Amino acid sequence: MRKIIEYKTLPEKKIFVKYADGMQGKISLEKISTRKQFAELCKEDIIEDAKLDEKSGDIIVNGNIELCKNAMYGILDLKKQMAGLGLSMDD
C-alpha cells in the first residue's frame, strides 16, 4: 500500500509528494484543473489549502477535491520511466 509521508504545495499549481518507499517528485495540477470536477483548482492559490486525509491517505484540496495517492504515484513512476529512456514529461 502506498503511503504519502511528505507533501508540499508549490507555486504554479504544482505539488511535491514523497512516498514511504522513496518515490518522490513534483506533479503539475494545471491539466486536471481544466476538468469540471477539479474546476476549483483554477482559482489562484487554492492549492495552498491541502491536507492529508487520515483515513484514505489521499491529499484533499480545498476540503473536497481528492488527489488519489495511487494515481499520483503512477504519474511519478511514469515520469521516472520516461526519464530513464531520455524522454521528459511536462511538469
PyMOL Python script that loads the backbone (N, CA, C, O; Angstrom):
from pymol import cmd

cmd.read_pdbstr("""\
ATOM      1  N   MET A   1       0.839  -1.184   0.000  1.00  0.00           N
ATOM      2  CA  MET A   1       0.000   0.000   0.000  1.00  0.00           C
ATOM      3  C   MET A   1       0.884   1.248   0.000  1.00  0.00           C
ATOM      4  O   MET A   1       1.811   1.363   0.802  1.00  0.00           O
ATOM      5  N   ARG A   2       0.598   2.144  -0.875  1.00  0.00           N
ATOM      6  CA  ARG A   2       1.380   3.360  -0.984  1.00  0.00           C
ATOM      7  C   ARG A   2       1.023   4.335   0.142  1.00  0.00           C
ATOM      8  O   ARG A   2      -0.147   4.518   0.477  1.00  0.00           O
ATOM      9  N   LYS A   3       2.055   4.955   0.714  1.00  0.00           N
ATOM     10  CA  LYS A   3       1.812   5.877   1.818  1.00  0.00           C
ATOM     11  C   LYS A   3       2.587   7.165   1.581  1.00  0.00           C
ATOM     12  O   LYS A   3       3.806   7.145   1.412  1.00  0.00           O
ATOM     13  N   ILE A   4       1.873   8.279   1.569  1.00  0.00           N
ATOM     14  CA  ILE A   4       2.498   9.586   1.436  1.00  0.00           C
ATOM     15  C   ILE A   4       3.066   9.965   2.799  1.00  0.00           C
ATOM     16  O   ILE A   4       2.352   9.961   3.802  1.00  0.00           O
ATOM     17  N   ILE A   5       4.357  10.291   2.826  1.00  0.00           N
ATOM     18  CA  ILE A   5       4.970  10.690   4.093  1.00  0.00           C
ATOM     19  C   ILE A   5       5.283  12.182   4.130  1.00  0.00           C
ATOM     20  O   ILE A   5       5.563  12.741   5.191  1.00  0.00           O
ATOM     21  N   GLU A   6       5.233  12.825   2.955  1.00  0.00           N
ATOM     22  CA  GLU A   6       5.502  14.261   2.901  1.00  0.00           C
ATOM     23  C   GLU A   6       4.844  14.833   1.657  1.00  0.00           C
ATOM     24  O   GLU A   6       4.806  14.182   0.613  1.00  0.00           O
ATOM     25  N   TYR A   7       4.335  16.033   1.765  1.00  0.00           N
ATOM     26  CA  TYR A   7       3.818  16.743   0.603  1.00  0.00           C
ATOM     27  C   TYR A   7       3.968  18.233   0.851  1.00  0.00           C
ATOM     28  O   TYR A   7       3.998  18.695   1.992  1.00  0.00           O
ATOM     29  N   LYS A   8       4.059  18.966  -0.234  1.00  0.00           N
ATOM     30  CA  LYS A   8       4.247  20.404  -0.123  1.00  0.00           C
ATOM     31  C   LYS A   8       3.620  21.048  -1.351  1.00  0.00           C
ATOM     32  O   LYS A   8       3.867  20.620  -2.479  1.00  0.00           O
ATOM     33  N   THR A   9       2.812  22.072  -1.131  1.00  0.00           N
ATOM     34  CA  THR A   9       2.258  22.801  -2.254  1.00  0.00           C
ATOM     35  C   THR A   9       3.322  23.736  -2.817  1.00  0.00           C
ATOM     36  O   THR A   9       4.133  24.290  -2.075  1.00  0.00           O
ATOM     37  N   LEU A  10       3.310  23.902  -4.115  1.00  0.00           N
ATOM     38  CA  LEU A  10       4.291  24.723  -4.808  1.00  0.00           C
ATOM     39  C   LEU A  10       3.577  25.743  -5.687  1.00  0.00           C
ATOM     40  O   LEU A  10       2.396  25.579  -5.992  1.00  0.00           O
ATOM     41  N   PRO A  11       4.282  26.787  -6.092  1.00  0.00           N
ATOM     42  CA  PRO A  11       3.677  27.767  -6.999  1.00  0.00           C
ATOM     43  C   PRO A  11       3.291  27.120  -8.329  1.00  0.00           C
ATOM     44  O   PRO A  11       3.743  26.025  -8.661  1.00  0.00           O
ATOM     45  N   GLU A  12       2.464  27.808  -9.062  1.00  0.00           N
ATOM     46  CA  GLU A  12       2.050  27.404 -10.409  1.00  0.00           C
ATOM     47  C   GLU A  12       1.300  26.076 -10.422  1.00  0.00           C
ATOM     48  O   GLU A  12       1.499  25.251 -11.313  1.00  0.00           O
ATOM     49  N   LYS A  13       0.441  25.875  -9.435  1.00  0.00           N
ATOM     50  CA  LYS A  13      -0.427  24.690  -9.350  1.00  0.00           C
ATOM     51  C   LYS A  13       0.349  23.381  -9.406  1.00  0.00           C
ATOM     52  O   LYS A  13      -0.013  22.459 -10.136  1.00  0.00           O
ATOM     53  N   LYS A  14       1.422  23.314  -8.622  1.00  0.00           N
ATOM     54  CA  LYS A  14       2.210  22.086  -8.531  1.00  0.00           C
ATOM     55  C   LYS A  14       2.227  21.617  -7.089  1.00  0.00           C
ATOM     56  O   LYS A  14       2.020  22.390  -6.154  1.00  0.00           O
ATOM     57  N   ILE A  15       2.479  20.334  -6.941  1.00  0.00           N
ATOM     58  CA  ILE A  15       2.574  19.760  -5.606  1.00  0.00           C
ATOM     59  C   ILE A  15       3.747  18.776  -5.589  1.00  0.00           C
ATOM     60  O   ILE A  15       3.957  18.023  -6.540  1.00  0.00           O
ATOM     61  N   PHE A  16       4.497  18.798  -4.502  1.00  0.00           N
ATOM     62  CA  PHE A  16       5.586  17.843  -4.291  1.00  0.00           C
ATOM     63  C   PHE A  16       5.048  16.749  -3.387  1.00  0.00           C
ATOM     64  O   PHE A  16       4.410  17.026  -2.372  1.00  0.00           O
ATOM     65  N   VAL A  17       5.311  15.501  -3.765  1.00  0.00           N
ATOM     66  CA  VAL A  17       4.834  14.359  -2.979  1.00  0.00           C
ATOM     67  C   VAL A  17       5.985  13.384  -2.772  1.00  0.00           C
ATOM     68  O   VAL A  17       6.748  13.102  -3.696  1.00  0.00           O
ATOM     69  N   LYS A  18       6.103  12.869  -1.541  1.00  0.00           N
ATOM     70  CA  LYS A  18       7.110  11.856  -1.223  1.00  0.00           C
ATOM     71  C   LYS A  18       6.412  10.680  -0.553  1.00  0.00           C
ATOM     72  O   LYS A  18       5.592  10.850   0.350  1.00  0.00           O
ATOM     73  N   TYR A  19       6.763   9.475  -1.023  1.00  0.00           N
ATOM     74  CA  TYR A  19       6.163   8.249  -0.516  1.00  0.00           C
ATOM     75  C   TYR A  19       7.143   7.497   0.388  1.00  0.00           C
ATOM     76  O   TYR A  19       8.353   7.716   0.335  1.00  0.00           O
ATOM     77  N   ALA A  20       6.597   6.618   1.207  1.00  0.00           N
ATOM     78  CA  ALA A  20       7.395   5.853   2.164  1.00  0.00           C
ATOM     79  C   ALA A  20       8.466   5.002   1.483  1.00  0.00           C
ATOM     80  O   ALA A  20       9.510   4.745   2.083  1.00  0.00           O
ATOM     81  N   ASP A  21       8.235   4.559   0.250  1.00  0.00           N
ATOM     82  CA  ASP A  21       9.211   3.724  -0.451  1.00  0.00           C
ATOM     83  C   ASP A  21      10.292   4.535  -1.169  1.00  0.00           C
ATOM     84  O   ASP A  21      11.142   3.966  -1.854  1.00  0.00           O
ATOM     85  N   GLY A  22      10.261   5.857  -1.015  1.00  0.00           N
ATOM     86  CA  GLY A  22      11.279   6.709  -1.616  1.00  0.00           C
ATOM     87  C   GLY A  22      10.856   7.394  -2.898  1.00  0.00           C
ATOM     88  O   GLY A  22      11.515   8.343  -3.324  1.00  0.00           O
ATOM     89  N   MET A  23       9.781   6.949  -3.531  1.00  0.00           N
ATOM     90  CA  MET A  23       9.287   7.618  -4.740  1.00  0.00           C
ATOM     91  C   MET A  23       8.918   9.050  -4.361  1.00  0.00           C
ATOM     92  O   MET A  23       8.247   9.281  -3.355  1.00  0.00           O
ATOM     93  N   GLN A  24       9.360  10.003  -5.170  1.00  0.00           N
ATOM     94  CA  GLN A  24       9.059  11.395  -4.885  1.00  0.00           C
ATOM     95  C   GLN A  24       9.167  12.224  -6.147  1.00  0.00           C
ATOM     96  O   GLN A  24       9.807  11.827  -7.121  1.00  0.00           O
ATOM     97  N   GLY A  25       8.534  13.376  -6.111  1.00  0.00           N
ATOM     98  CA  GLY A  25       8.645  14.281  -7.241  1.00  0.00           C
ATOM     99  C   GLY A  25       7.536  15.311  -7.250  1.00  0.00           C
ATOM    100  O   GLY A  25       6.666  15.332  -6.379  1.00  0.00           O
ATOM    101  N   LYS A  26       7.591  16.172  -8.269  1.00  0.00           N
ATOM    102  CA  LYS A  26       6.608  17.232  -8.436  1.00  0.00           C
ATOM    103  C   LYS A  26       5.570  16.805  -9.467  1.00  0.00           C
ATOM    104  O   LYS A  26       5.882  16.148 -10.460  1.00  0.00           O
ATOM    105  N   ILE A  27       4.335  17.196  -9.200  1.00  0.00           N
ATOM    106  CA  ILE A  27       3.231  16.917 -10.118  1.00  0.00           C
ATOM    107  C   ILE A  27       2.514  18.230 -10.395  1.00  0.00           C
ATOM    108  O   ILE A  27       2.181  18.980  -9.478  1.00  0.00           O
ATOM    109  N   SER A  28       2.285  18.491 -11.674  1.00  0.00           N
ATOM    110  CA  SER A  28       1.535  19.679 -12.069  1.00  0.00           C
ATOM    111  C   SER A  28       0.048  19.367 -12.049  1.00  0.00           C
ATOM    112  O   SER A  28      -0.394  18.354 -12.590  1.00  0.00           O
ATOM    113  N   LEU A  29      -0.701  20.234 -11.432  1.00  0.00           N
ATOM    114  CA  LEU A  29      -2.153  20.074 -11.391  1.00  0.00           C
ATOM    115  C   LEU A  29      -2.831  20.945 -12.441  1.00  0.00           C
ATOM    116  O   LEU A  29      -4.059  21.017 -12.491  1.00  0.00           O
ATOM    117  N   GLU A  30      -2.047  21.598 -13.267  1.00  0.00           N
ATOM    118  CA  GLU A  30      -2.557  22.516 -14.286  1.00  0.00           C
ATOM    119  C   GLU A  30      -3.524  21.821 -15.245  1.00  0.00           C
ATOM    120  O   GLU A  30      -4.596  22.356 -15.529  1.00  0.00           O
ATOM    121  N   LYS A  31      -3.167  20.651 -15.740  1.00  0.00           N
ATOM    122  CA  LYS A  31      -4.012  19.970 -16.725  1.00  0.00           C
ATOM    123  C   LYS A  31      -5.311  19.461 -16.123  1.00  0.00           C
ATOM    124  O   LYS A  31      -6.364  19.570 -16.752  1.00  0.00           O
ATOM    125  N   ILE A  32      -5.258  18.906 -14.918  1.00  0.00           N
ATOM    126  CA  ILE A  32      -6.508  18.402 -14.343  1.00  0.00           C
ATOM    127  C   ILE A  32      -7.409  19.537 -13.894  1.00  0.00           C
ATOM    128  O   ILE A  32      -8.612  19.336 -13.721  1.00  0.00           O
ATOM    129  N   SER A  33      -6.851  20.732 -13.700  1.00  0.00           N
ATOM    130  CA  SER A  33      -7.680  21.857 -13.255  1.00  0.00           C
ATOM    131  C   SER A  33      -8.664  22.291 -14.339  1.00  0.00           C
ATOM    132  O   SER A  33      -9.568  23.079 -14.057  1.00  0.00           O
ATOM    133  N   THR A  34      -8.516  21.804 -15.561  1.00  0.00           N
ATOM    134  CA  THR A  34      -9.453  22.140 -16.632  1.00  0.00           C
ATOM    135  C   THR A  34     -10.684  21.230 -16.618  1.00  0.00           C
ATOM    136  O   THR A  34     -11.674  21.533 -17.284  1.00  0.00           O
ATOM    137  N   ARG A  35     -10.641  20.136 -15.881  1.00  0.00           N
ATOM    138  CA  ARG A  35     -11.807  19.237 -15.781  1.00  0.00           C
ATOM    139  C   ARG A  35     -12.829  19.828 -14.810  1.00  0.00           C
ATOM    140  O   ARG A  35     -12.471  20.467 -13.821  1.00  0.00           O
ATOM    141  N   LYS A  36     -14.092  19.604 -15.110  1.00  0.00           N
ATOM    142  CA  LYS A  36     -15.180  20.195 -14.327  1.00  0.00           C
ATOM    143  C   LYS A  36     -15.073  19.883 -12.831  1.00  0.00           C
ATOM    144  O   LYS A  36     -15.242  20.777 -12.002  1.00  0.00           O
ATOM    145  N   GLN A  37     -14.797  18.629 -12.484  1.00  0.00           N
ATOM    146  CA  GLN A  37     -14.766  18.250 -11.069  1.00  0.00           C
ATOM    147  C   GLN A  37     -13.575  18.855 -10.318  1.00  0.00           C
ATOM    148  O   GLN A  37     -13.545  18.857  -9.087  1.00  0.00           O
ATOM    149  N   PHE A  38     -12.600  19.364 -11.067  1.00  0.00           N
ATOM    150  CA  PHE A  38     -11.435  19.986 -10.448  1.00  0.00           C
ATOM    151  C   PHE A  38     -11.375  21.486 -10.730  1.00  0.00           C
ATOM    152  O   PHE A  38     -10.312  22.093 -10.605  1.00  0.00           O
ATOM    153  N   ALA A  39     -12.494  22.086 -11.106  1.00  0.00           N
ATOM    154  CA  ALA A  39     -12.538  23.497 -11.503  1.00  0.00           C
ATOM    155  C   ALA A  39     -12.021  24.438 -10.417  1.00  0.00           C
ATOM    156  O   ALA A  39     -11.459  25.489 -10.727  1.00  0.00           O
ATOM    157  N   GLU A  40     -12.203  24.075  -9.159  1.00  0.00           N
ATOM    158  CA  GLU A  40     -11.743  24.945  -8.070  1.00  0.00           C
ATOM    159  C   GLU A  40     -10.230  25.137  -8.076  1.00  0.00           C
ATOM    160  O   GLU A  40      -9.725  26.111  -7.519  1.00  0.00           O
ATOM    161  N   LEU A  41      -9.502  24.208  -8.708  1.00  0.00           N
ATOM    162  CA  LEU A  41      -8.049  24.347  -8.779  1.00  0.00           C
ATOM    163  C   LEU A  41      -7.639  25.507  -9.675  1.00  0.00           C
ATOM    164  O   LEU A  41      -6.493  25.954  -9.626  1.00  0.00           O
ATOM    165  N   CYS A  42      -8.567  26.001 -10.496  1.00  0.00           N
ATOM    166  CA  CYS A  42      -8.271  27.143 -11.369  1.00  0.00           C
ATOM    167  C   CYS A  42      -8.138  28.433 -10.570  1.00  0.00           C
ATOM    168  O   CYS A  42      -7.502  29.390 -11.013  1.00  0.00           O
ATOM    169  N   LYS A  43      -8.746  28.444  -9.388  1.00  0.00           N
ATOM    170  CA  LYS A  43      -8.677  29.640  -8.551  1.00  0.00           C
ATOM    171  C   LYS A  43      -7.243  29.824  -8.054  1.00  0.00           C
ATOM    172  O   LYS A  43      -6.556  28.861  -7.715  1.00  0.00           O
ATOM    173  N   GLU A  44      -6.828  31.043  -8.020  1.00  0.00           N
ATOM    174  CA  GLU A  44      -5.472  31.357  -7.587  1.00  0.00           C
ATOM    175  C   GLU A  44      -5.220  30.899  -6.151  1.00  0.00           C
ATOM    176  O   GLU A  44      -6.055  31.114  -5.273  1.00  0.00           O
ATOM    177  N   ASP A  45      -4.096  30.285  -5.920  1.00  0.00           N
ATOM    178  CA  ASP A  45      -3.617  29.875  -4.595  1.00  0.00           C
ATOM    179  C   ASP A  45      -4.487  28.831  -3.899  1.00  0.00           C
ATOM    180  O   ASP A  45      -4.266  28.552  -2.721  1.00  0.00           O
ATOM    181  N   ILE A  46      -5.461  28.249  -4.581  1.00  0.00           N
ATOM    182  CA  ILE A  46      -6.344  27.283  -3.931  1.00  0.00           C
ATOM    183  C   ILE A  46      -5.569  26.044  -3.491  1.00  0.00           C
ATOM    184  O   ILE A  46      -5.965  25.381  -2.532  1.00  0.00           O
ATOM    185  N   ILE A  47      -4.492  25.727  -4.164  1.00  0.00           N
ATOM    186  CA  ILE A  47      -3.718  24.532  -3.827  1.00  0.00           C
ATOM    187  C   ILE A  47      -3.019  24.675  -2.467  1.00  0.00           C
ATOM    188  O   ILE A  47      -2.557  23.679  -1.910  1.00  0.00           O
ATOM    189  N   GLU A  48      -2.937  25.873  -1.938  1.00  0.00           N
ATOM    190  CA  GLU A  48      -2.311  26.060  -0.629  1.00  0.00           C
ATOM    191  C   GLU A  48      -3.123  25.408   0.490  1.00  0.00           C
ATOM    192  O   GLU A  48      -2.577  25.105   1.550  1.00  0.00           O
ATOM    193  N   ASP A  49      -4.412  25.189   0.268  1.00  0.00           N
ATOM    194  CA  ASP A  49      -5.264  24.562   1.275  1.00  0.00           C
ATOM    195  C   ASP A  49      -5.329  23.059   1.016  1.00  0.00           C
ATOM    196  O   ASP A  49      -6.349  22.547   0.554  1.00  0.00           O
ATOM    197  N   ALA A  50      -4.243  22.360   1.313  1.00  0.00           N
ATOM    198  CA  ALA A  50      -4.166  20.919   1.074  1.00  0.00           C
ATOM    199  C   ALA A  50      -3.871  20.202   2.384  1.00  0.00           C
ATOM    200  O   ALA A  50      -3.068  20.655   3.200  1.00  0.00           O
ATOM    201  N   LYS A  51      -4.551  19.059   2.562  1.00  0.00           N
ATOM    202  CA  LYS A  51      -4.374  18.259   3.774  1.00  0.00           C
ATOM    203  C   LYS A  51      -4.302  16.790   3.402  1.00  0.00           C
ATOM    204  O   LYS A  51      -4.848  16.366   2.384  1.00  0.00           O
ATOM    205  N   LEU A  52      -3.637  16.034   4.221  1.00  0.00           N
ATOM    206  CA  LEU A  52      -3.575  14.585   4.036  1.00  0.00           C
ATOM    207  C   LEU A  52      -4.743  13.962   4.786  1.00  0.00           C
ATOM    208  O   LEU A  52      -4.870  14.135   5.998  1.00  0.00           O
ATOM    209  N   ASP A  53      -5.601  13.233   4.063  1.00  0.00           N
ATOM    210  CA  ASP A  53      -6.737  12.570   4.681  1.00  0.00           C
ATOM    211  C   ASP A  53      -6.237  11.371   5.483  1.00  0.00           C
ATOM    212  O   ASP A  53      -5.606  10.469   4.932  1.00  0.00           O
ATOM    213  N   GLU A  54      -6.518  11.364   6.766  1.00  0.00           N
ATOM    214  CA  GLU A  54      -6.021  10.300   7.649  1.00  0.00           C
ATOM    215  C   GLU A  54      -6.589   8.928   7.291  1.00  0.00           C
ATOM    216  O   GLU A  54      -5.907   7.915   7.447  1.00  0.00           O
ATOM    217  N   LYS A  55      -7.807   8.891   6.820  1.00  0.00           N
ATOM    218  CA  LYS A  55      -8.466   7.624   6.522  1.00  0.00           C
ATOM    219  C   LYS A  55      -7.979   7.011   5.205  1.00  0.00           C
ATOM    220  O   LYS A  55      -7.584   5.846   5.167  1.00  0.00           O
ATOM    221  N   SER A  56      -8.009   7.802   4.128  1.00  0.00           N
ATOM    222  CA  SER A  56      -7.660   7.269   2.803  1.00  0.00           C
ATOM    223  C   SER A  56      -6.175   7.402   2.465  1.00  0.00           C
ATOM    224  O   SER A  56      -5.642   6.636   1.662  1.00  0.00           O
ATOM    225  N   GLY A  57      -5.514   8.378   3.086  1.00  0.00           N
ATOM    226  CA  GLY A  57      -4.118   8.640   2.759  1.00  0.00           C
ATOM    227  C   GLY A  57      -3.950   9.492   1.511  1.00  0.00           C
ATOM    228  O   GLY A  57      -2.827   9.735   1.070  1.00  0.00           O
ATOM    229  N   ASP A  58      -5.071   9.951   0.934  1.00  0.00           N
ATOM    230  CA  ASP A  58      -5.031  10.826  -0.238  1.00  0.00           C
ATOM    231  C   ASP A  58      -4.876  12.275   0.211  1.00  0.00           C
ATOM    232  O   ASP A  58      -5.096  12.603   1.377  1.00  0.00           O
ATOM    233  N   ILE A  59      -4.499  13.129  -0.721  1.00  0.00           N
ATOM    234  CA  ILE A  59      -4.405  14.555  -0.428  1.00  0.00           C
ATOM    235  C   ILE A  59      -5.731  15.196  -0.794  1.00  0.00           C
ATOM    236  O   ILE A  59      -6.244  14.992  -1.894  1.00  0.00           O
ATOM    237  N   ILE A  60      -6.284  15.969   0.126  1.00  0.00           N
ATOM    238  CA  ILE A  60      -7.551  16.651  -0.076  1.00  0.00           C
ATOM    239  C   ILE A  60      -7.265  18.148  -0.214  1.00  0.00           C
ATOM    240  O   ILE A  60      -6.646  18.758   0.659  1.00  0.00           O
ATOM    241  N   VAL A  61      -7.719  18.718  -1.311  1.00  0.00           N
ATOM    242  CA  VAL A  61      -7.516  20.135  -1.592  1.00  0.00           C
ATOM    243  C   VAL A  61      -8.842  20.861  -1.423  1.00  0.00           C
ATOM    244  O   VAL A  61      -9.875  20.419  -1.926  1.00  0.00           O
ATOM    245  N   ASN A  62      -8.800  21.964  -0.720  1.00  0.00           N
ATOM    246  CA  ASN A  62      -9.969  22.809  -0.504  1.00  0.00           C
ATOM    247  C   ASN A  62     -11.126  22.042   0.144  1.00  0.00           C
ATOM    248  O   ASN A  62     -12.292  22.386  -0.047  1.00  0.00           O
ATOM    249  N   GLY A  63     -10.800  21.023   0.895  1.00  0.00           N
ATOM    250  CA  GLY A  63     -11.808  20.280   1.638  1.00  0.00           C
ATOM    251  C   GLY A  63     -12.644  19.302   0.843  1.00  0.00           C
ATOM    252  O   GLY A  63     -13.364  18.495   1.430  1.00  0.00           O
ATOM    253  N   ASN A  64     -12.567  19.353  -0.504  1.00  0.00           N
ATOM    254  CA  ASN A  64     -13.440  18.460  -1.266  1.00  0.00           C
ATOM    255  C   ASN A  64     -12.843  17.908  -2.563  1.00  0.00           C
ATOM    256  O   ASN A  64     -13.511  17.132  -3.246  1.00  0.00           O
ATOM    257  N   ILE A  65     -11.634  18.272  -2.922  1.00  0.00           N
ATOM    258  CA  ILE A  65     -11.018  17.739  -4.136  1.00  0.00           C
ATOM    259  C   ILE A  65      -9.980  16.711  -3.720  1.00  0.00           C
ATOM    260  O   ILE A  65      -8.970  17.043  -3.100  1.00  0.00           O
ATOM    261  N   GLU A  66     -10.241  15.464  -4.069  1.00  0.00           N
ATOM    262  CA  GLU A  66      -9.374  14.367  -3.649  1.00  0.00           C
ATOM    263  C   GLU A  66      -8.342  14.052  -4.738  1.00  0.00           C
ATOM    264  O   GLU A  66      -8.691  13.776  -5.886  1.00  0.00           O
ATOM    265  N   LEU A  67      -7.071  14.101  -4.348  1.00  0.00           N
ATOM    266  CA  LEU A  67      -5.974  13.731  -5.238  1.00  0.00           C
ATOM    267  C   LEU A  67      -5.502  12.348  -4.804  1.00  0.00           C
ATOM    268  O   LEU A  67      -4.845  12.199  -3.774  1.00  0.00           O
ATOM    269  N   CYS A  68      -5.838  11.358  -5.589  1.00  0.00           N
ATOM    270  CA  CYS A  68      -5.576   9.967  -5.246  1.00  0.00           C
ATOM    271  C   CYS A  68      -4.077   9.676  -5.147  1.00  0.00           C
ATOM    272  O   CYS A  68      -3.312   9.974  -6.064  1.00  0.00           O
ATOM    273  N   LYS A  69      -3.674   9.093  -4.023  1.00  0.00           N
ATOM    274  CA  LYS A  69      -2.257   8.786  -3.802  1.00  0.00           C
ATOM    275  C   LYS A  69      -1.735   7.790  -4.827  1.00  0.00           C
ATOM    276  O   LYS A  69      -0.583   7.887  -5.249  1.00  0.00           O
ATOM    277  N   ASN A  70      -2.565   6.833  -5.235  1.00  0.00           N
ATOM    278  CA  ASN A  70      -2.140   5.831  -6.209  1.00  0.00           C
ATOM    279  C   ASN A  70      -1.987   6.424  -7.607  1.00  0.00           C
ATOM    280  O   ASN A  70      -1.055   6.077  -8.332  1.00  0.00           O
ATOM    281  N   ALA A  71      -2.888   7.307  -7.980  1.00  0.00           N
ATOM    282  CA  ALA A  71      -2.790   7.965  -9.282  1.00  0.00           C
ATOM    283  C   ALA A  71      -1.550   8.848  -9.337  1.00  0.00           C
ATOM    284  O   ALA A  71      -0.834   8.854 -10.339  1.00  0.00           O
ATOM    285  N   MET A  72      -1.293   9.592  -8.266  1.00  0.00           N
ATOM    286  CA  MET A  72      -0.104  10.447  -8.248  1.00  0.00           C
ATOM    287  C   MET A  72       1.166   9.603  -8.287  1.00  0.00           C
ATOM    288  O   MET A  72       2.137   9.974  -8.947  1.00  0.00           O
ATOM    289  N   TYR A  73       1.165   8.480  -7.589  1.00  0.00           N
ATOM    290  CA  TYR A  73       2.310   7.574  -7.620  1.00  0.00           C
ATOM    291  C   TYR A  73       2.549   7.102  -9.049  1.00  0.00           C
ATOM    292  O   TYR A  73       3.687   7.063  -9.517  1.00  0.00           O
ATOM    293  N   GLY A  74       1.472   6.745  -9.733  1.00  0.00           N
ATOM    294  CA  GLY A  74       1.577   6.301 -11.119  1.00  0.00           C
ATOM    295  C   GLY A  74       2.178   7.361 -12.022  1.00  0.00           C
ATOM    296  O   GLY A  74       2.983   7.051 -12.901  1.00  0.00           O
ATOM    297  N   ILE A  75       1.795   8.601 -11.811  1.00  0.00           N
ATOM    298  CA  ILE A  75       2.358   9.708 -12.592  1.00  0.00           C
ATOM    299  C   ILE A  75       3.855   9.817 -12.339  1.00  0.00           C
ATOM    300  O   ILE A  75       4.638   9.953 -13.279  1.00  0.00           O
ATOM    301  N   LEU A  76       4.253   9.760 -11.076  1.00  0.00           N
ATOM    302  CA  LEU A  76       5.677   9.864 -10.738  1.00  0.00           C
ATOM    303  C   LEU A  76       6.463   8.681 -11.296  1.00  0.00           C
ATOM    304  O   LEU A  76       7.587   8.849 -11.768  1.00  0.00           O
ATOM    305  N   ASP A  77       5.878   7.490 -11.243  1.00  0.00           N
ATOM    306  CA  ASP A  77       6.539   6.303 -11.777  1.00  0.00           C
ATOM    307  C   ASP A  77       6.713   6.429 -13.292  1.00  0.00           C
ATOM    308  O   ASP A  77       7.770   6.091 -13.824  1.00  0.00           O
ATOM    309  N   LEU A  78       5.697   6.907 -13.975  1.00  0.00           N
ATOM    310  CA  LEU A  78       5.788   7.110 -15.421  1.00  0.00           C
ATOM    311  C   LEU A  78       6.862   8.143 -15.764  1.00  0.00           C
ATOM    312  O   LEU A  78       7.634   7.956 -16.705  1.00  0.00           O
ATOM    313  N   LYS A  79       6.904   9.230 -14.996  1.00  0.00           N
ATOM    314  CA  LYS A  79       7.930  10.252 -15.223  1.00  0.00           C
ATOM    315  C   LYS A  79       9.328   9.658 -15.048  1.00  0.00           C
ATOM    316  O   LYS A  79      10.244   9.974 -15.808  1.00  0.00           O
ATOM    317  N   LYS A  80       9.484   8.796 -14.041  1.00  0.00           N
ATOM    318  CA  LYS A  80      10.778   8.155 -13.774  1.00  0.00           C
ATOM    319  C   LYS A  80      11.172   7.230 -14.930  1.00  0.00           C
ATOM    320  O   LYS A  80      12.322   7.230 -15.370  1.00  0.00           O
ATOM    321  N   GLN A  81      10.214   6.450 -15.413  1.00  0.00           N
ATOM    322  CA  GLN A  81      10.488   5.545 -16.537  1.00  0.00           C
ATOM    323  C   GLN A  81      10.851   6.318 -17.798  1.00  0.00           C
ATOM    324  O   GLN A  81      11.764   5.938 -18.532  1.00  0.00           O
ATOM    325  N   MET A  82      10.131   7.400 -18.040  1.00  0.00           N
ATOM    326  CA  MET A  82      10.408   8.217 -19.225  1.00  0.00           C
ATOM    327  C   MET A  82      11.794   8.853 -19.137  1.00  0.00           C
ATOM    328  O   MET A  82      12.523   8.916 -20.127  1.00  0.00           O
ATOM    329  N   ALA A  83      12.147   9.323 -17.945  1.00  0.00           N
ATOM    330  CA  ALA A  83      13.481   9.902 -17.753  1.00  0.00           C
ATOM    331  C   ALA A  83      14.552   8.871 -18.029  1.00  0.00           C
ATOM    332  O   ALA A  83      15.597   9.193 -18.595  1.00  0.00           O
ATOM    333  N   GLY A  84      14.304   7.627 -17.633  1.00  0.00           N
ATOM    334  CA  GLY A  84      15.244   6.538 -17.887  1.00  0.00           C
ATOM    335  C   GLY A  84      15.441   6.270 -19.367  1.00  0.00           C
ATOM    336  O   GLY A  84      16.472   5.742 -19.784  1.00  0.00           O
ATOM    337  N   LEU A  85      14.439   6.640 -20.158  1.00  0.00           N
ATOM    338  CA  LEU A  85      14.526   6.475 -21.612  1.00  0.00           C
ATOM    339  C   LEU A  85      15.036   7.748 -22.310  1.00  0.00           C
ATOM    340  O   LEU A  85      15.143   7.806 -23.535  1.00  0.00           O
ATOM    341  N   GLY A  86      15.343   8.750 -21.498  1.00  0.00           N
ATOM    342  CA  GLY A  86      15.824  10.016 -22.067  1.00  0.00           C
ATOM    343  C   GLY A  86      14.708  10.901 -22.563  1.00  0.00           C
ATOM    344  O   GLY A  86      14.949  11.829 -23.335  1.00  0.00           O
ATOM    345  N   LEU A  87      13.492  10.633 -22.134  1.00  0.00           N
ATOM    346  CA  LEU A  87      12.328  11.442 -22.518  1.00  0.00           C
ATOM    347  C   LEU A  87      11.906  12.296 -21.330  1.00  0.00           C
ATOM    348  O   LEU A  87      12.289  12.018 -20.194  1.00  0.00           O
ATOM    349  N   SER A  88      11.127  13.319 -21.588  1.00  0.00           N
ATOM    350  CA  SER A  88      10.656  14.135 -20.479  1.00  0.00           C
ATOM    351  C   SER A  88       9.144  14.271 -20.557  1.00  0.00           C
ATOM    352  O   SER A  88       8.539  14.181 -21.625  1.00  0.00           O
ATOM    353  N   MET A  89       8.564  14.488 -19.401  1.00  0.00           N
ATOM    354  CA  MET A  89       7.119  14.692 -19.293  1.00  0.00           C
ATOM    355  C   MET A  89       6.931  16.084 -18.729  1.00  0.00           C
ATOM    356  O   MET A  89       7.534  16.428 -17.712  1.00  0.00           O
ATOM    357  N   ASP A  90       6.103  16.889 -19.376  1.00  0.00           N
ATOM    358  CA  ASP A  90       5.893  18.257 -18.913  1.00  0.00           C
ATOM    359  C   ASP A  90       5.413  18.256 -17.469  1.00  0.00           C
ATOM    360  O   ASP A  90       4.576  17.441 -17.082  1.00  0.00           O
ATOM    361  N   ASP A  91       5.956  19.182 -16.671  1.00  0.00           N
ATOM    362  CA  ASP A  91       5.520  19.328 -15.267  1.00  0.00           C
ATOM    363  C   ASP A  91       4.297  20.173 -15.190  1.00  0.00           C
ATOM    364  O   ASP A  91       3.779  20.412 -14.099  1.00  0.00           O
TER     365      ASP A  91
END
""", "prot")
cmd.dss("prot")
cmd.show_as("cartoon", "prot")
cmd.util.cbc("prot")
cmd.orient("prot")
